[in-house]
């Protein structure tokens, strides 16, 4: 709201949210004719119905005590003071209760305004009618124990000072000897290319030979007796997703797990009335708790998950996105895997793929990329005992460990990758599970760039956060883990950023053979660059085609031939990510779902099509 609009707004509208609970409280007080009561411990006046004093915490009795030397409770003066104090306490209590409820995620509602439908203790909104529940608990989100591990600050003063030194040194070198300075930059970029190229080849070939994937047969998963299965919490954040909410509830109902041991937390934003209405129309089952997330910043998926985690009651907890279609036996497989002798493993990452992979060329590229990421690269990291950046969904945790780590970083837009690094730094390990969750692949270029730029921005956030203390990171990750963290997590967006520079130099050379391009590549650097250009690009293209072939889908192999066009799109997304890292580091750019054509709208309802 602008300053001019604020001046034109009547005070009654500005203060309406605060005055409403005050009017309700005062109306009930004077309608009931309640008498004031004094605390026996501190003599403060308390409102009728309070069991303990809000000032000192003492139990409140039915007989108030008189102050020594004060007027009696029956005197007109004392009654007048009592009424004034009751009004003051009512205003203060109702006002702060309303503000506190909004900040802590609890609905501001009086008991007689709520519905009478049955509900669980974890919900704060009714699944049947959408009304707030007066008996809901206050929700304090799980938080990180140290701000030093949070992306609430993009860079620290020390990092900023180091960056200034590097920039000033490069500018001085550029002023004194421009050619040598640019050659140094090209040499460092080429070294990064070679390091990432060699590292990914080793990950890929190692996982092809011996994939480090935990497999649980169907018979073993189904052999676990229902009464021995633990309570399992499923966190499902959703924002502006009315088209897919009904399909989500159908997919959750397909999970082969005792429904009385499922603890689903459907996390809806406070201002998302459309999704809330679609949820009511879809009639969620009794194991689904609808939790409205307050809209105070940061407005991100990890903040919503932390609020859900604070109310989760399962031994294990996982996240599903609103468009996910998890394999029905996935939860049972996770329980069976956790019962094996793997004491350091506290997280299982299920594989992700797409159910609309053949929708168009973009979805085929995306599906092939996921096949390599979850089929070869992540298992390769596990085999080399390197940190594993988790996927955004279908990662399964021991809840106690996750709470002890502080949940997710609410300011990091790839909270999953960051959590994978923090798990490793704390001495825990992640394993890849042979179970698949199907998602919706982005079929629209603009929508894809929004999602991919958020991923790259989050990778840069995570890299900057954990590199605040490089020596400590080296000690906690070890040489192999430190190298893998920098080459895999930091190298992925950095290569996408520098690719356009070298593509442009290559195009200039073939178009006109300008002398300055030849000067940038002396013989020792020229051959290294040619190795990256030919062997490196061929290897990446081969890996994309081999991963697509493993899926058994010929259409993905044919699409992989055109992967260089996909790499250009990655660079566009990386440039946008870098700009947003400076201007809006914690801004969560929404990805639209339901673009695959599997849902059609009929009369305002969500109907699978």
N, C-alpha and C positions, 0 to 999 in steps of 0.2 A: 504494500500500500504506500503511495507517495505521500509526501508531507502535505500537499494540498488536499488530497482526498482525506487524510487523517483529520485535518482541521474542519472539513465539511461534515464529518461523520458525527451524528449526535452522540453525546456521552452515554445515553441509555443503550445504544448498540455496542459501544466499545466495551462497557463493563457488564453486559448481559450475562456472559458465561460465569462471571464471579458472583453476580447478584442472585442468580437463580437458586443455587444451593442455600444461600443465606435466607431467601424468602421461604423456602421449604422448611428449613430448620426452625425459623422463628414462628412460622405458621403452626407447626406441630406443637411447639412449646406453649404458646398462648392458647391454642385450641384445647390442649389437655389440662390447662390450669396448673401446670407443674410448679412445685415449690422448689426454691433453691436449696442446695445442700452444700455443706462445707466439708472439706477434707479433714479427717481427724489428725492427720500428720502435719500439714502445712497451713491449714485453715483457708486455703483457696476455695473459691466457689467453683463447683462442678456442675455440669449439665445433668438433668435427670436421665437415668438409664446407664450412666457411666459406671463400670465396675471398678475401675481404678482411677486415681487422680492422674491427669495428664501432666501435672507439674512435678510431683515427687514420686509417683508410682505406688502410693499407699492404697490399700483397699478402702473403698468408700462404704461407710455404714449407713444405716437408715436414719440414725439420730445424729444430727449435726452438733458439733461442739461450739460453745460460745467462746469468743475471745475474752481473755482476762481484761477487765476494765472497759470492755466495749458495751454497746447497747445490747439489749436482749433481742432474741430473734423475733419477738412479737412486737417490738416498737415500730412505729411508722417510719422512723429514720432508717432502721435496719432493713425493713421491707423495701424501701425505695432504693437503698444501696444494692440490695440483693437483685432487684429487677434490672437495675442498670448493669450490674456485673454479668447477669445471665445473658443480656442482650450483647454485651461486649464479647463474652466467651462464645456465644453462638455464631457471631459474625466471624471471629478469628478461626474457630474450629471449622466452620463450613467452607470458608474461603481457602484455608490451607489444605483442607481435605480434598477440595476440588482440584487445586493446582497439583498437589502431590499425586492424586490418582492419574492425572494426565502424564506426569513425568515418569511414573513407575509402571504405566501400562495397565492400570486398573480402571474399569468404567466408573465414571462419576454418576451414581444412580442411587436413589433412595429405595428402601425395601418394598414400598408399596407400588413402585413404578415397574419392577421387574416382573418377568413372566414366571409362571409356576410349573413349567415343563421340567421333567427330570434332567439332570445334567451332572457331570463329574466335577470333582473339586478343581481340576486343572483348567477348565474353560472359564472365560470371562464374558462370552456372548453365547446366547442360546442357539443351538444348531437347528432348532425347529422354526423359530420365528425371528431370529436375529436380534432379540432384545438383550440389553445388558443384564448381567447377573449380579445382584446386589451382594451375594455371599462370596464373590470371587476373591482370590488372594491378591495381595500386592505383588507385582512382578518386578523383581530387581534383576536386570540382565547380568549374566556372567561376564566378568571383565578381565582383561589382561592384568597380571600382577605388576608389570613394569611398563611405563610409558616408552622406555627405550626400545621395546620390541613392537611398538605400534607405529602405523603409518599416519597417525594424526599430524606428525611433522614429516614433510617430504624429505628434507635434509636437515641435519643438525648443524650448529654453527661451525663445528670442526670440519664437517664435510664441505660446507660452503667455503671455508677458508682454503681447504686443500684444492677445491675446484678453481678458485681464483688464482692460486699460485700456478696451476697447470696452464690455465688460459693465458695468464700474463707471460709465462715463459714461452709459450707457443707464439704469441704475438711478437715478442722480442726477437725470437728466432726468425719469424717471418719477415720482420723489418730488416734484420741484419743479413740474412741469407735466405731469400724466399724459396729457391729451388730445393735446398737441403731440408728446409722445414716441411715442405710438401712431400718430399721423398720419404721423410721420417714417418709422416702420417700414413702414406700408402704402405710402407713396410709394416707398421703396426697393424693396420687393417688386414693385410695379407697374412700376417702371423695369426691373427684371430681366426681368419678363414681356415687356415691349415689345421689349427688346433681343434676347432669345432668339427671340421670334416673328419679328422682322424678319430676323435672321440665318438662321434655318432656311428661311424663305420664299425668300431669295436663293439658298441652297444648292440647294434643291429645284428651283426654276425654271431655274437655270443648268444643272443636270445633265439636265433634261428637254430643253433646247434643244441642248446639246452635251455629252453624257456623256464624262467623261475616263476612259475605260476602254480598256485595251490588249487588242486582239483578235488572236489568232493562229489562222489558218485550219487546218483539219485537214490539208490537203495540206502546208502548211509545217511543221507539227509532225511529221508522219510522214516528211518528206523528209530529216530529219537521220539520217545513217548511224549505226548502232548503235555502231561502233567510235570515233566521234567524240563520243559522249555522255559526260559526266563522271560520276563516282561521286556518287550522290545519297543523302544520309542522311535517314531518316525517324524522328523521335522520336515514340513512341506511349506516353504514360503511361497506366497503368491501375491502378485500385484498387477492389477488391471488385466485379469485373465478370466473374464466371465465366459468366454467361448469354450474354454477347455476344462473348467472346473468339474463339470459332470463326468467327463471322460476320466479325469483323474480319480474320482471316487470309485468309478467302475474298476479301474486298474488296481487300486488298493484293495478292493474287495476280492480280487483274483489271487491275492497272495495266500499261499498255503501255510498258514500259521494260525494257531488258535486265536479267535477274535477277542476272547477275554484276556489275552496276554499281549494284545496290540495296544499301543499308546500313541495314537496319531495326533500331532499338534499341527493344525492347519493355521498358518500364520498370515493374517490379512492386515494390511495397513489400515489405520484408523479412518483415513479419508477415502478409502476405496469402497464406495457404496455399491457399485455395480457387481464386483466380485462377491461381496457379502450377500447381495440379493440372489445372485446365481447359486451360491452355496445353500441358502435356505430352500430354493426351488429344487435343488438336487437331493434334499433330504439325507444328510450324512448319517451313517450308522452310529451306534452308541459308543464305539471306540474312537470316534473322531471328536476332538476338542477344538472349538473355534476360538482362537486367541487373536484379539485385535491389538496390533502393535502401535504404540503412540508415535506420532509423526514428528517427534523432535529429532534433531540431527545427531549423527549422520543417517540419512535415509538409504540404507544399504541392506542387502540380503544378510550379511553376517550379523548385523545388529538384531534383525528379526530372529535369526537362529539362536543367538545368545539368550533372548527372552524365552524362546521355546525350550532351550536347554535348562534354564533355571527351573522350569516346571516339569521337565521330563522325569519319569519315575522308572524307566527301564534300566536293566543291567547293561544293555547295549543300546546304541543310538546311531541313527543314520539320517542322511538328508536325501530327499527326492525333490526334483524340480516338478513344476506343475504339469509339464507335458510328458513326464517319464512313464515308461511302461516296463517296470522291473520284471525279471523272470520270476514266476510264482514261487520257486523253491529257494530264492536267493537268501532269505533270512535264515532258513534252516541250514543252508550250506555254511553261512557265516558262523552260526552257533557250533556246528560240528567242527569247523576249522579252528575256532578259538579253543576248543577242548583238546586239540592236539598239543604236543609238546613243543610249543614255540613261545617261550616265556617273554622274549623281548618284543614280540609282535603285539601291538595294541590297536592296529588299524588294518582293515582289509579293503582294498580298492577293487570294486567290481569293474569289469570292462564296460565301456560305453560304445554304442553304435547308433545308427539312425534307421528308423522305420520307413522314411521317405527318401532313401538314398538314390533311387532312380528317377526322382522327380524332374531334375534337369542337370545340366553339366556342373553347376555349382555344388549341388548336393552330392554328386558323384565324387568331386574333388574332396569335399568335406568328409565324406564317409571313408574314402581311401586314406585320408590323413589320420582319422581316428583309428583305423585299423592298424596303422604303423605305430601310433602313439601308445595305444593300450596293448597291442599285441607284441611289439618288439622293444620299443624304447623304454617304457616304464619297467617291464621285466628285466631289461638289460641293466637298468639302474639298481634294481633289487639284487641282481646277481653280483654286481660290483660293490655292493654295500655302500651305495651313494644315497644322498637324500632324494626322496621321491616327491615331486610336486603333485599333490592330489588333484583329481578331477573335481568339478563342482558338484557332483552328485554321486550317490551310491558308494560313498566311503563310510565304512562301518567302524565304530569306535567302542572301546570300553568307556562307559559314561564317566566313571570315577576319574580315569586318567584325563579325559577331555576337560572335565571341570577343573581338575588340578592345574592343567596348563592354561586355564583362563579362557577356554572356548576359542572363538574366532576373533580376529582383529576387525572390529566394526568399521575401521577406516580404510581397510585394504580391499580393493575391488577384485582381487583374486585371493580371497581369504583362504581358499583351499590349498593353493600352492604354498602360501605362507605357513599354514598349519603343518603341512608336511615337513617343512624345514625345522619348525620348532619342535615337532615330535622327535626328529633325529637328534637335534641338539640336546634334548633332555635324556638321551640314551635309549629311546624307543625305536622300533622299526615298523615299517609298512610292508605288507605283502599284497600281491595281485591275485585276485580270486577268479577262477574260471566260472564266471556267471555274468550274464549280459543284461544291461539295462538299455532299452531303446529310447532315444530322444527324437525330437524333431529337428532335422537339419535345416539351417537357414537357406531358403530358396530365393531370397531377394538380395541383390548386391548391397543396397544401402543398409539393410538390416544386418547383413553379414559384417560389414565394415564397423558398425556400431559394436557388435559383440567382440570382434577380433581386436579392435582398438582398446576395448576395456581389458581384454586379456593381456595385451602387451603392456598397457599402463600398469596393471597389477603386477606383472613380472618385474617391471622396473622399480615399482614401489618395494616389492619384496627384496630385490637385490640391494637397494639402497638401505633398507632397514637393517638387514643382517650384515652389511658391510660397514656398519658404524664402528665396529670394533674388530678389525680384521684379524688381529693376533688371537683374540679370544675365540673367534669363529674357527680359526685354524686349529686351535687346541681341541675344540668340541667336535669338529667334523673330521679331523685328521686330514692328511695330505690328499688322499683319494676323494674324500667327500668334499673338501674345499675346491679341488679342481673341478669335480662334477657340478657343484653348485654354480660356479662362475661360468663354465662353458655351456651348461645346459639351460640354466635359468636366466643368467645374464646374457649369454651369447645369442639366445633365440631372438629377442627384440633388437639387439644391437646389429646383428647381421641384416635383419630386414630394413634397418635404418640406413646402413651404408651401401646396400645393394644398388640403389639408383645411381650413386656416384660412379661406381665401376661399370655399370651398364652404359651410362652416358659416355665415359671415356672410351669404352670398347666401340660404341657406335661411331664416335668421332674418328677413331683410328681407321675403321673400315670405310668411312665415307670420304675422308680427305687426307689421311696420314699427316696430321698437323705435327709440327716439330716439337711443340711443348709436351704433347703426350708421350713422344719417344723419350724426351728428356726426363720424364717422371719415372721411367722404368729402365734403370741401368741393367746390365746383363744379369747380375745376380738376382735382382728383383723381378726382371722380366720372366725368367723361367719359373720362378715360384708362382707368379701370377698366372702364367699359362697352365701350370699344374692345377691351380684352383679352378680356372675357367673350363678346362676340358675334363680332367679326371674328376674333379669335385662335383661339377654339375651333372656329369654322367652318373656318378655314384648316387647322388640324391634322386635322380630320375629313376635309376634302377631300383632303389629302395622303395620308392613309391609304387612302382609296378609290381615288385615282388610282394609287398604287403597286400596290395589289391588282389593278387593272384591267390594268396593264402585264404582269402574269404570265399573263393569259389564263385565269384561274380565277374564274368567277362566284361561287363559294361564298365566296371571300375578300372580294369586294366587299360581299356581303350581311352578312358578319360585321363588316366595318369600320364599318357603320352603328351598331353597338352598342359602338364603341370607348370611349365615356365610362366604361363599366363596367370596361374594361381599365385605364383611367387610375386608377380607385379601387384596383385591385389593385397598381398601381405605387407608389402612396402607402403602402400597407400594407408593401410590401417596403422602401421607403425609410426608414420609421420603424424597422423592424427593423435595417436597415443602420446607422443612426445609433447605436442602442443597442450593436450589436456593435463598432462602431468604438471605443467607449469601453471595453467590457468584454473583447473578444477580437479585436483588430484583424487578426491574422494567422491566425485560425481559418478553415480551409477546410471549409465545409459541403458535404458530399458530395451530389451529385445522382444519384439512381437512374436507371438506364437499363434498357431492355428492357420498358418499360411499354406499348409500342405493340401488343403481341400478336403480333409477328412471330417470337418465339422461344417454344418450349415445351420443358419439361424432360422427358426420358425416361430413367428409370433413373440419374439423377445426371449425365447427359451433356447437353451443349448441342446441341440439334438445331434448325436453322432450320425454322420452321413456316410 
